[in-house]
């Protein structure tokens, strides 16, 4: 029994290791980092530039705008990462359409996520149907 558990843990750790390696290969790709940097500058970086330039040259409106947006970014409701990641992926596809290796990893990750979502939807649908069946049986018995 202990050998089976050790083997399962070893397989699980191997899968996690492969998953982390693929994600790091994708995220630390120089082309993706360039695209992510550009997307980050569009979504976030400008406010740091506004704060720096506004403070250095005493431009009050620029400093206030930058600090206000930066304060907004620290709120938990900010969709900044949700916007930055897809934007950087879009830039990657736009600027480097021939980078087949990175785009293949991205496509593979997309397909796996799509399959996982389909499985979750099927589970929820089955639970909902089972609950409805139980309710109809309960109503029929009353």
N, C-alpha and C positions, 0 to 999 in steps of 0.2 A: 504494500500500500504506500509506503513512504517513497519507494522508487518511482511509482507512478506520479505522485505529487511532485517530486523533484523534476521529473521529466516534463510535466505540464508547466511548471514554473520556468524551466529552462526554455521551453518552446515559446512561452509568453514573452519572456525577456528578449528572446531573439527577434520576435515580431516587432516589439517596441523599438529595439535597436535599429532594425531595418527602416521602420517608419520615421524615426527621428533623423536617420541618415538621409533619407529621401527629402524630407522637409528642409533640412539644413542645406543640402545641395541646391535645392530650389531657391531658398531665401538668400544664401550667401553667394549666389552667382553674380559676378560683377555687372552683367547686363541688367539683372533684376534690381540690384542695389542702386544702379543709376536711375532706373525708372521709379523705384520707390523713393529715392531722394527727390526727384522731380515732383512726384505726387505729394510728398510730405511738404515740400516748399509751397505748393499750391494750397494745401489744406491748413498747414500749421506755420510753416517757416516764415511767412510774410509777417506774422504778428511779432516774432522775435526781431526781425529787421526793423519794423515800425518802432518797437520799444527802444532798440539801440540807437537808431537815427534820431528818434524823437527826443531821447534823453540827451544825446550828444549835442544836438543843435537847438535844443529848447523849443521844439515844435510840439506844443501842448496837445493838439488834436491827434497827432500821430501817436504820441505816447499813450494817451487815454484809449484810443482805438485798439492799440496792440495789447495793452494790459487788460482791457475789458474782454477781448476775444480769448486771451490766455486764461483768464478766470473762468470763462465759459467752458474752455476745454477741460478744465479740472472737474467739472460736474460729471456725475455718473451717467447722465442721460445723453452725453455728447456722442453723436454717431460718427465721430472723426475717423476711427479705425475702420469702420464699416465702409466709409467712403474712400479712404486712402488705399487700402489693399486692392479693391477692384480697379481703382484708377491706375495703380501701378501695373497691374496685370494688363489693362488696356494699353498702356504705354508700351509695355513689353511686346505685345502683339503688333502694335503700330510701328515701333521703331526697329524691332528685330524680328521680322516675320520668318526669317530663315534659321532662327535658332531652334532647330527641331528638337534638340535634347531637352531644353527647358520647357518648351511647349508640350512635349510628350509627357513629361513629369506632371505638368499642370493638367493635361487632359486626363491622365490616369487618376490623379487626385480627385478631379471633378467626377469621373465615373464612379469611383468608390463612394464619394459623398452622396451621389445620386442614388446608388444602390442602398446605402444605409438609410436614407430618407424613405425610400420605397418600403423597406422592411419595417420601419417604424410606423408608417401609414397603415400597412397591412395589419400589424399588431393592434393598433388603435381601432381599426375597423372590426377586427375579430372580437375585441373586448366590447365594443359598442354593440355588436350583434348579439353577443352572449348576454349582455346586460338587458337588451331588449327582449330576448327570448325568455330570460328569467322573469322579467316583469310581466310578460304576457302569460306565462305559466302561473305566476302568482295571482294575476287578475282572474284567470280562468278557474283557479281552485277556490277563489273567494266567491 
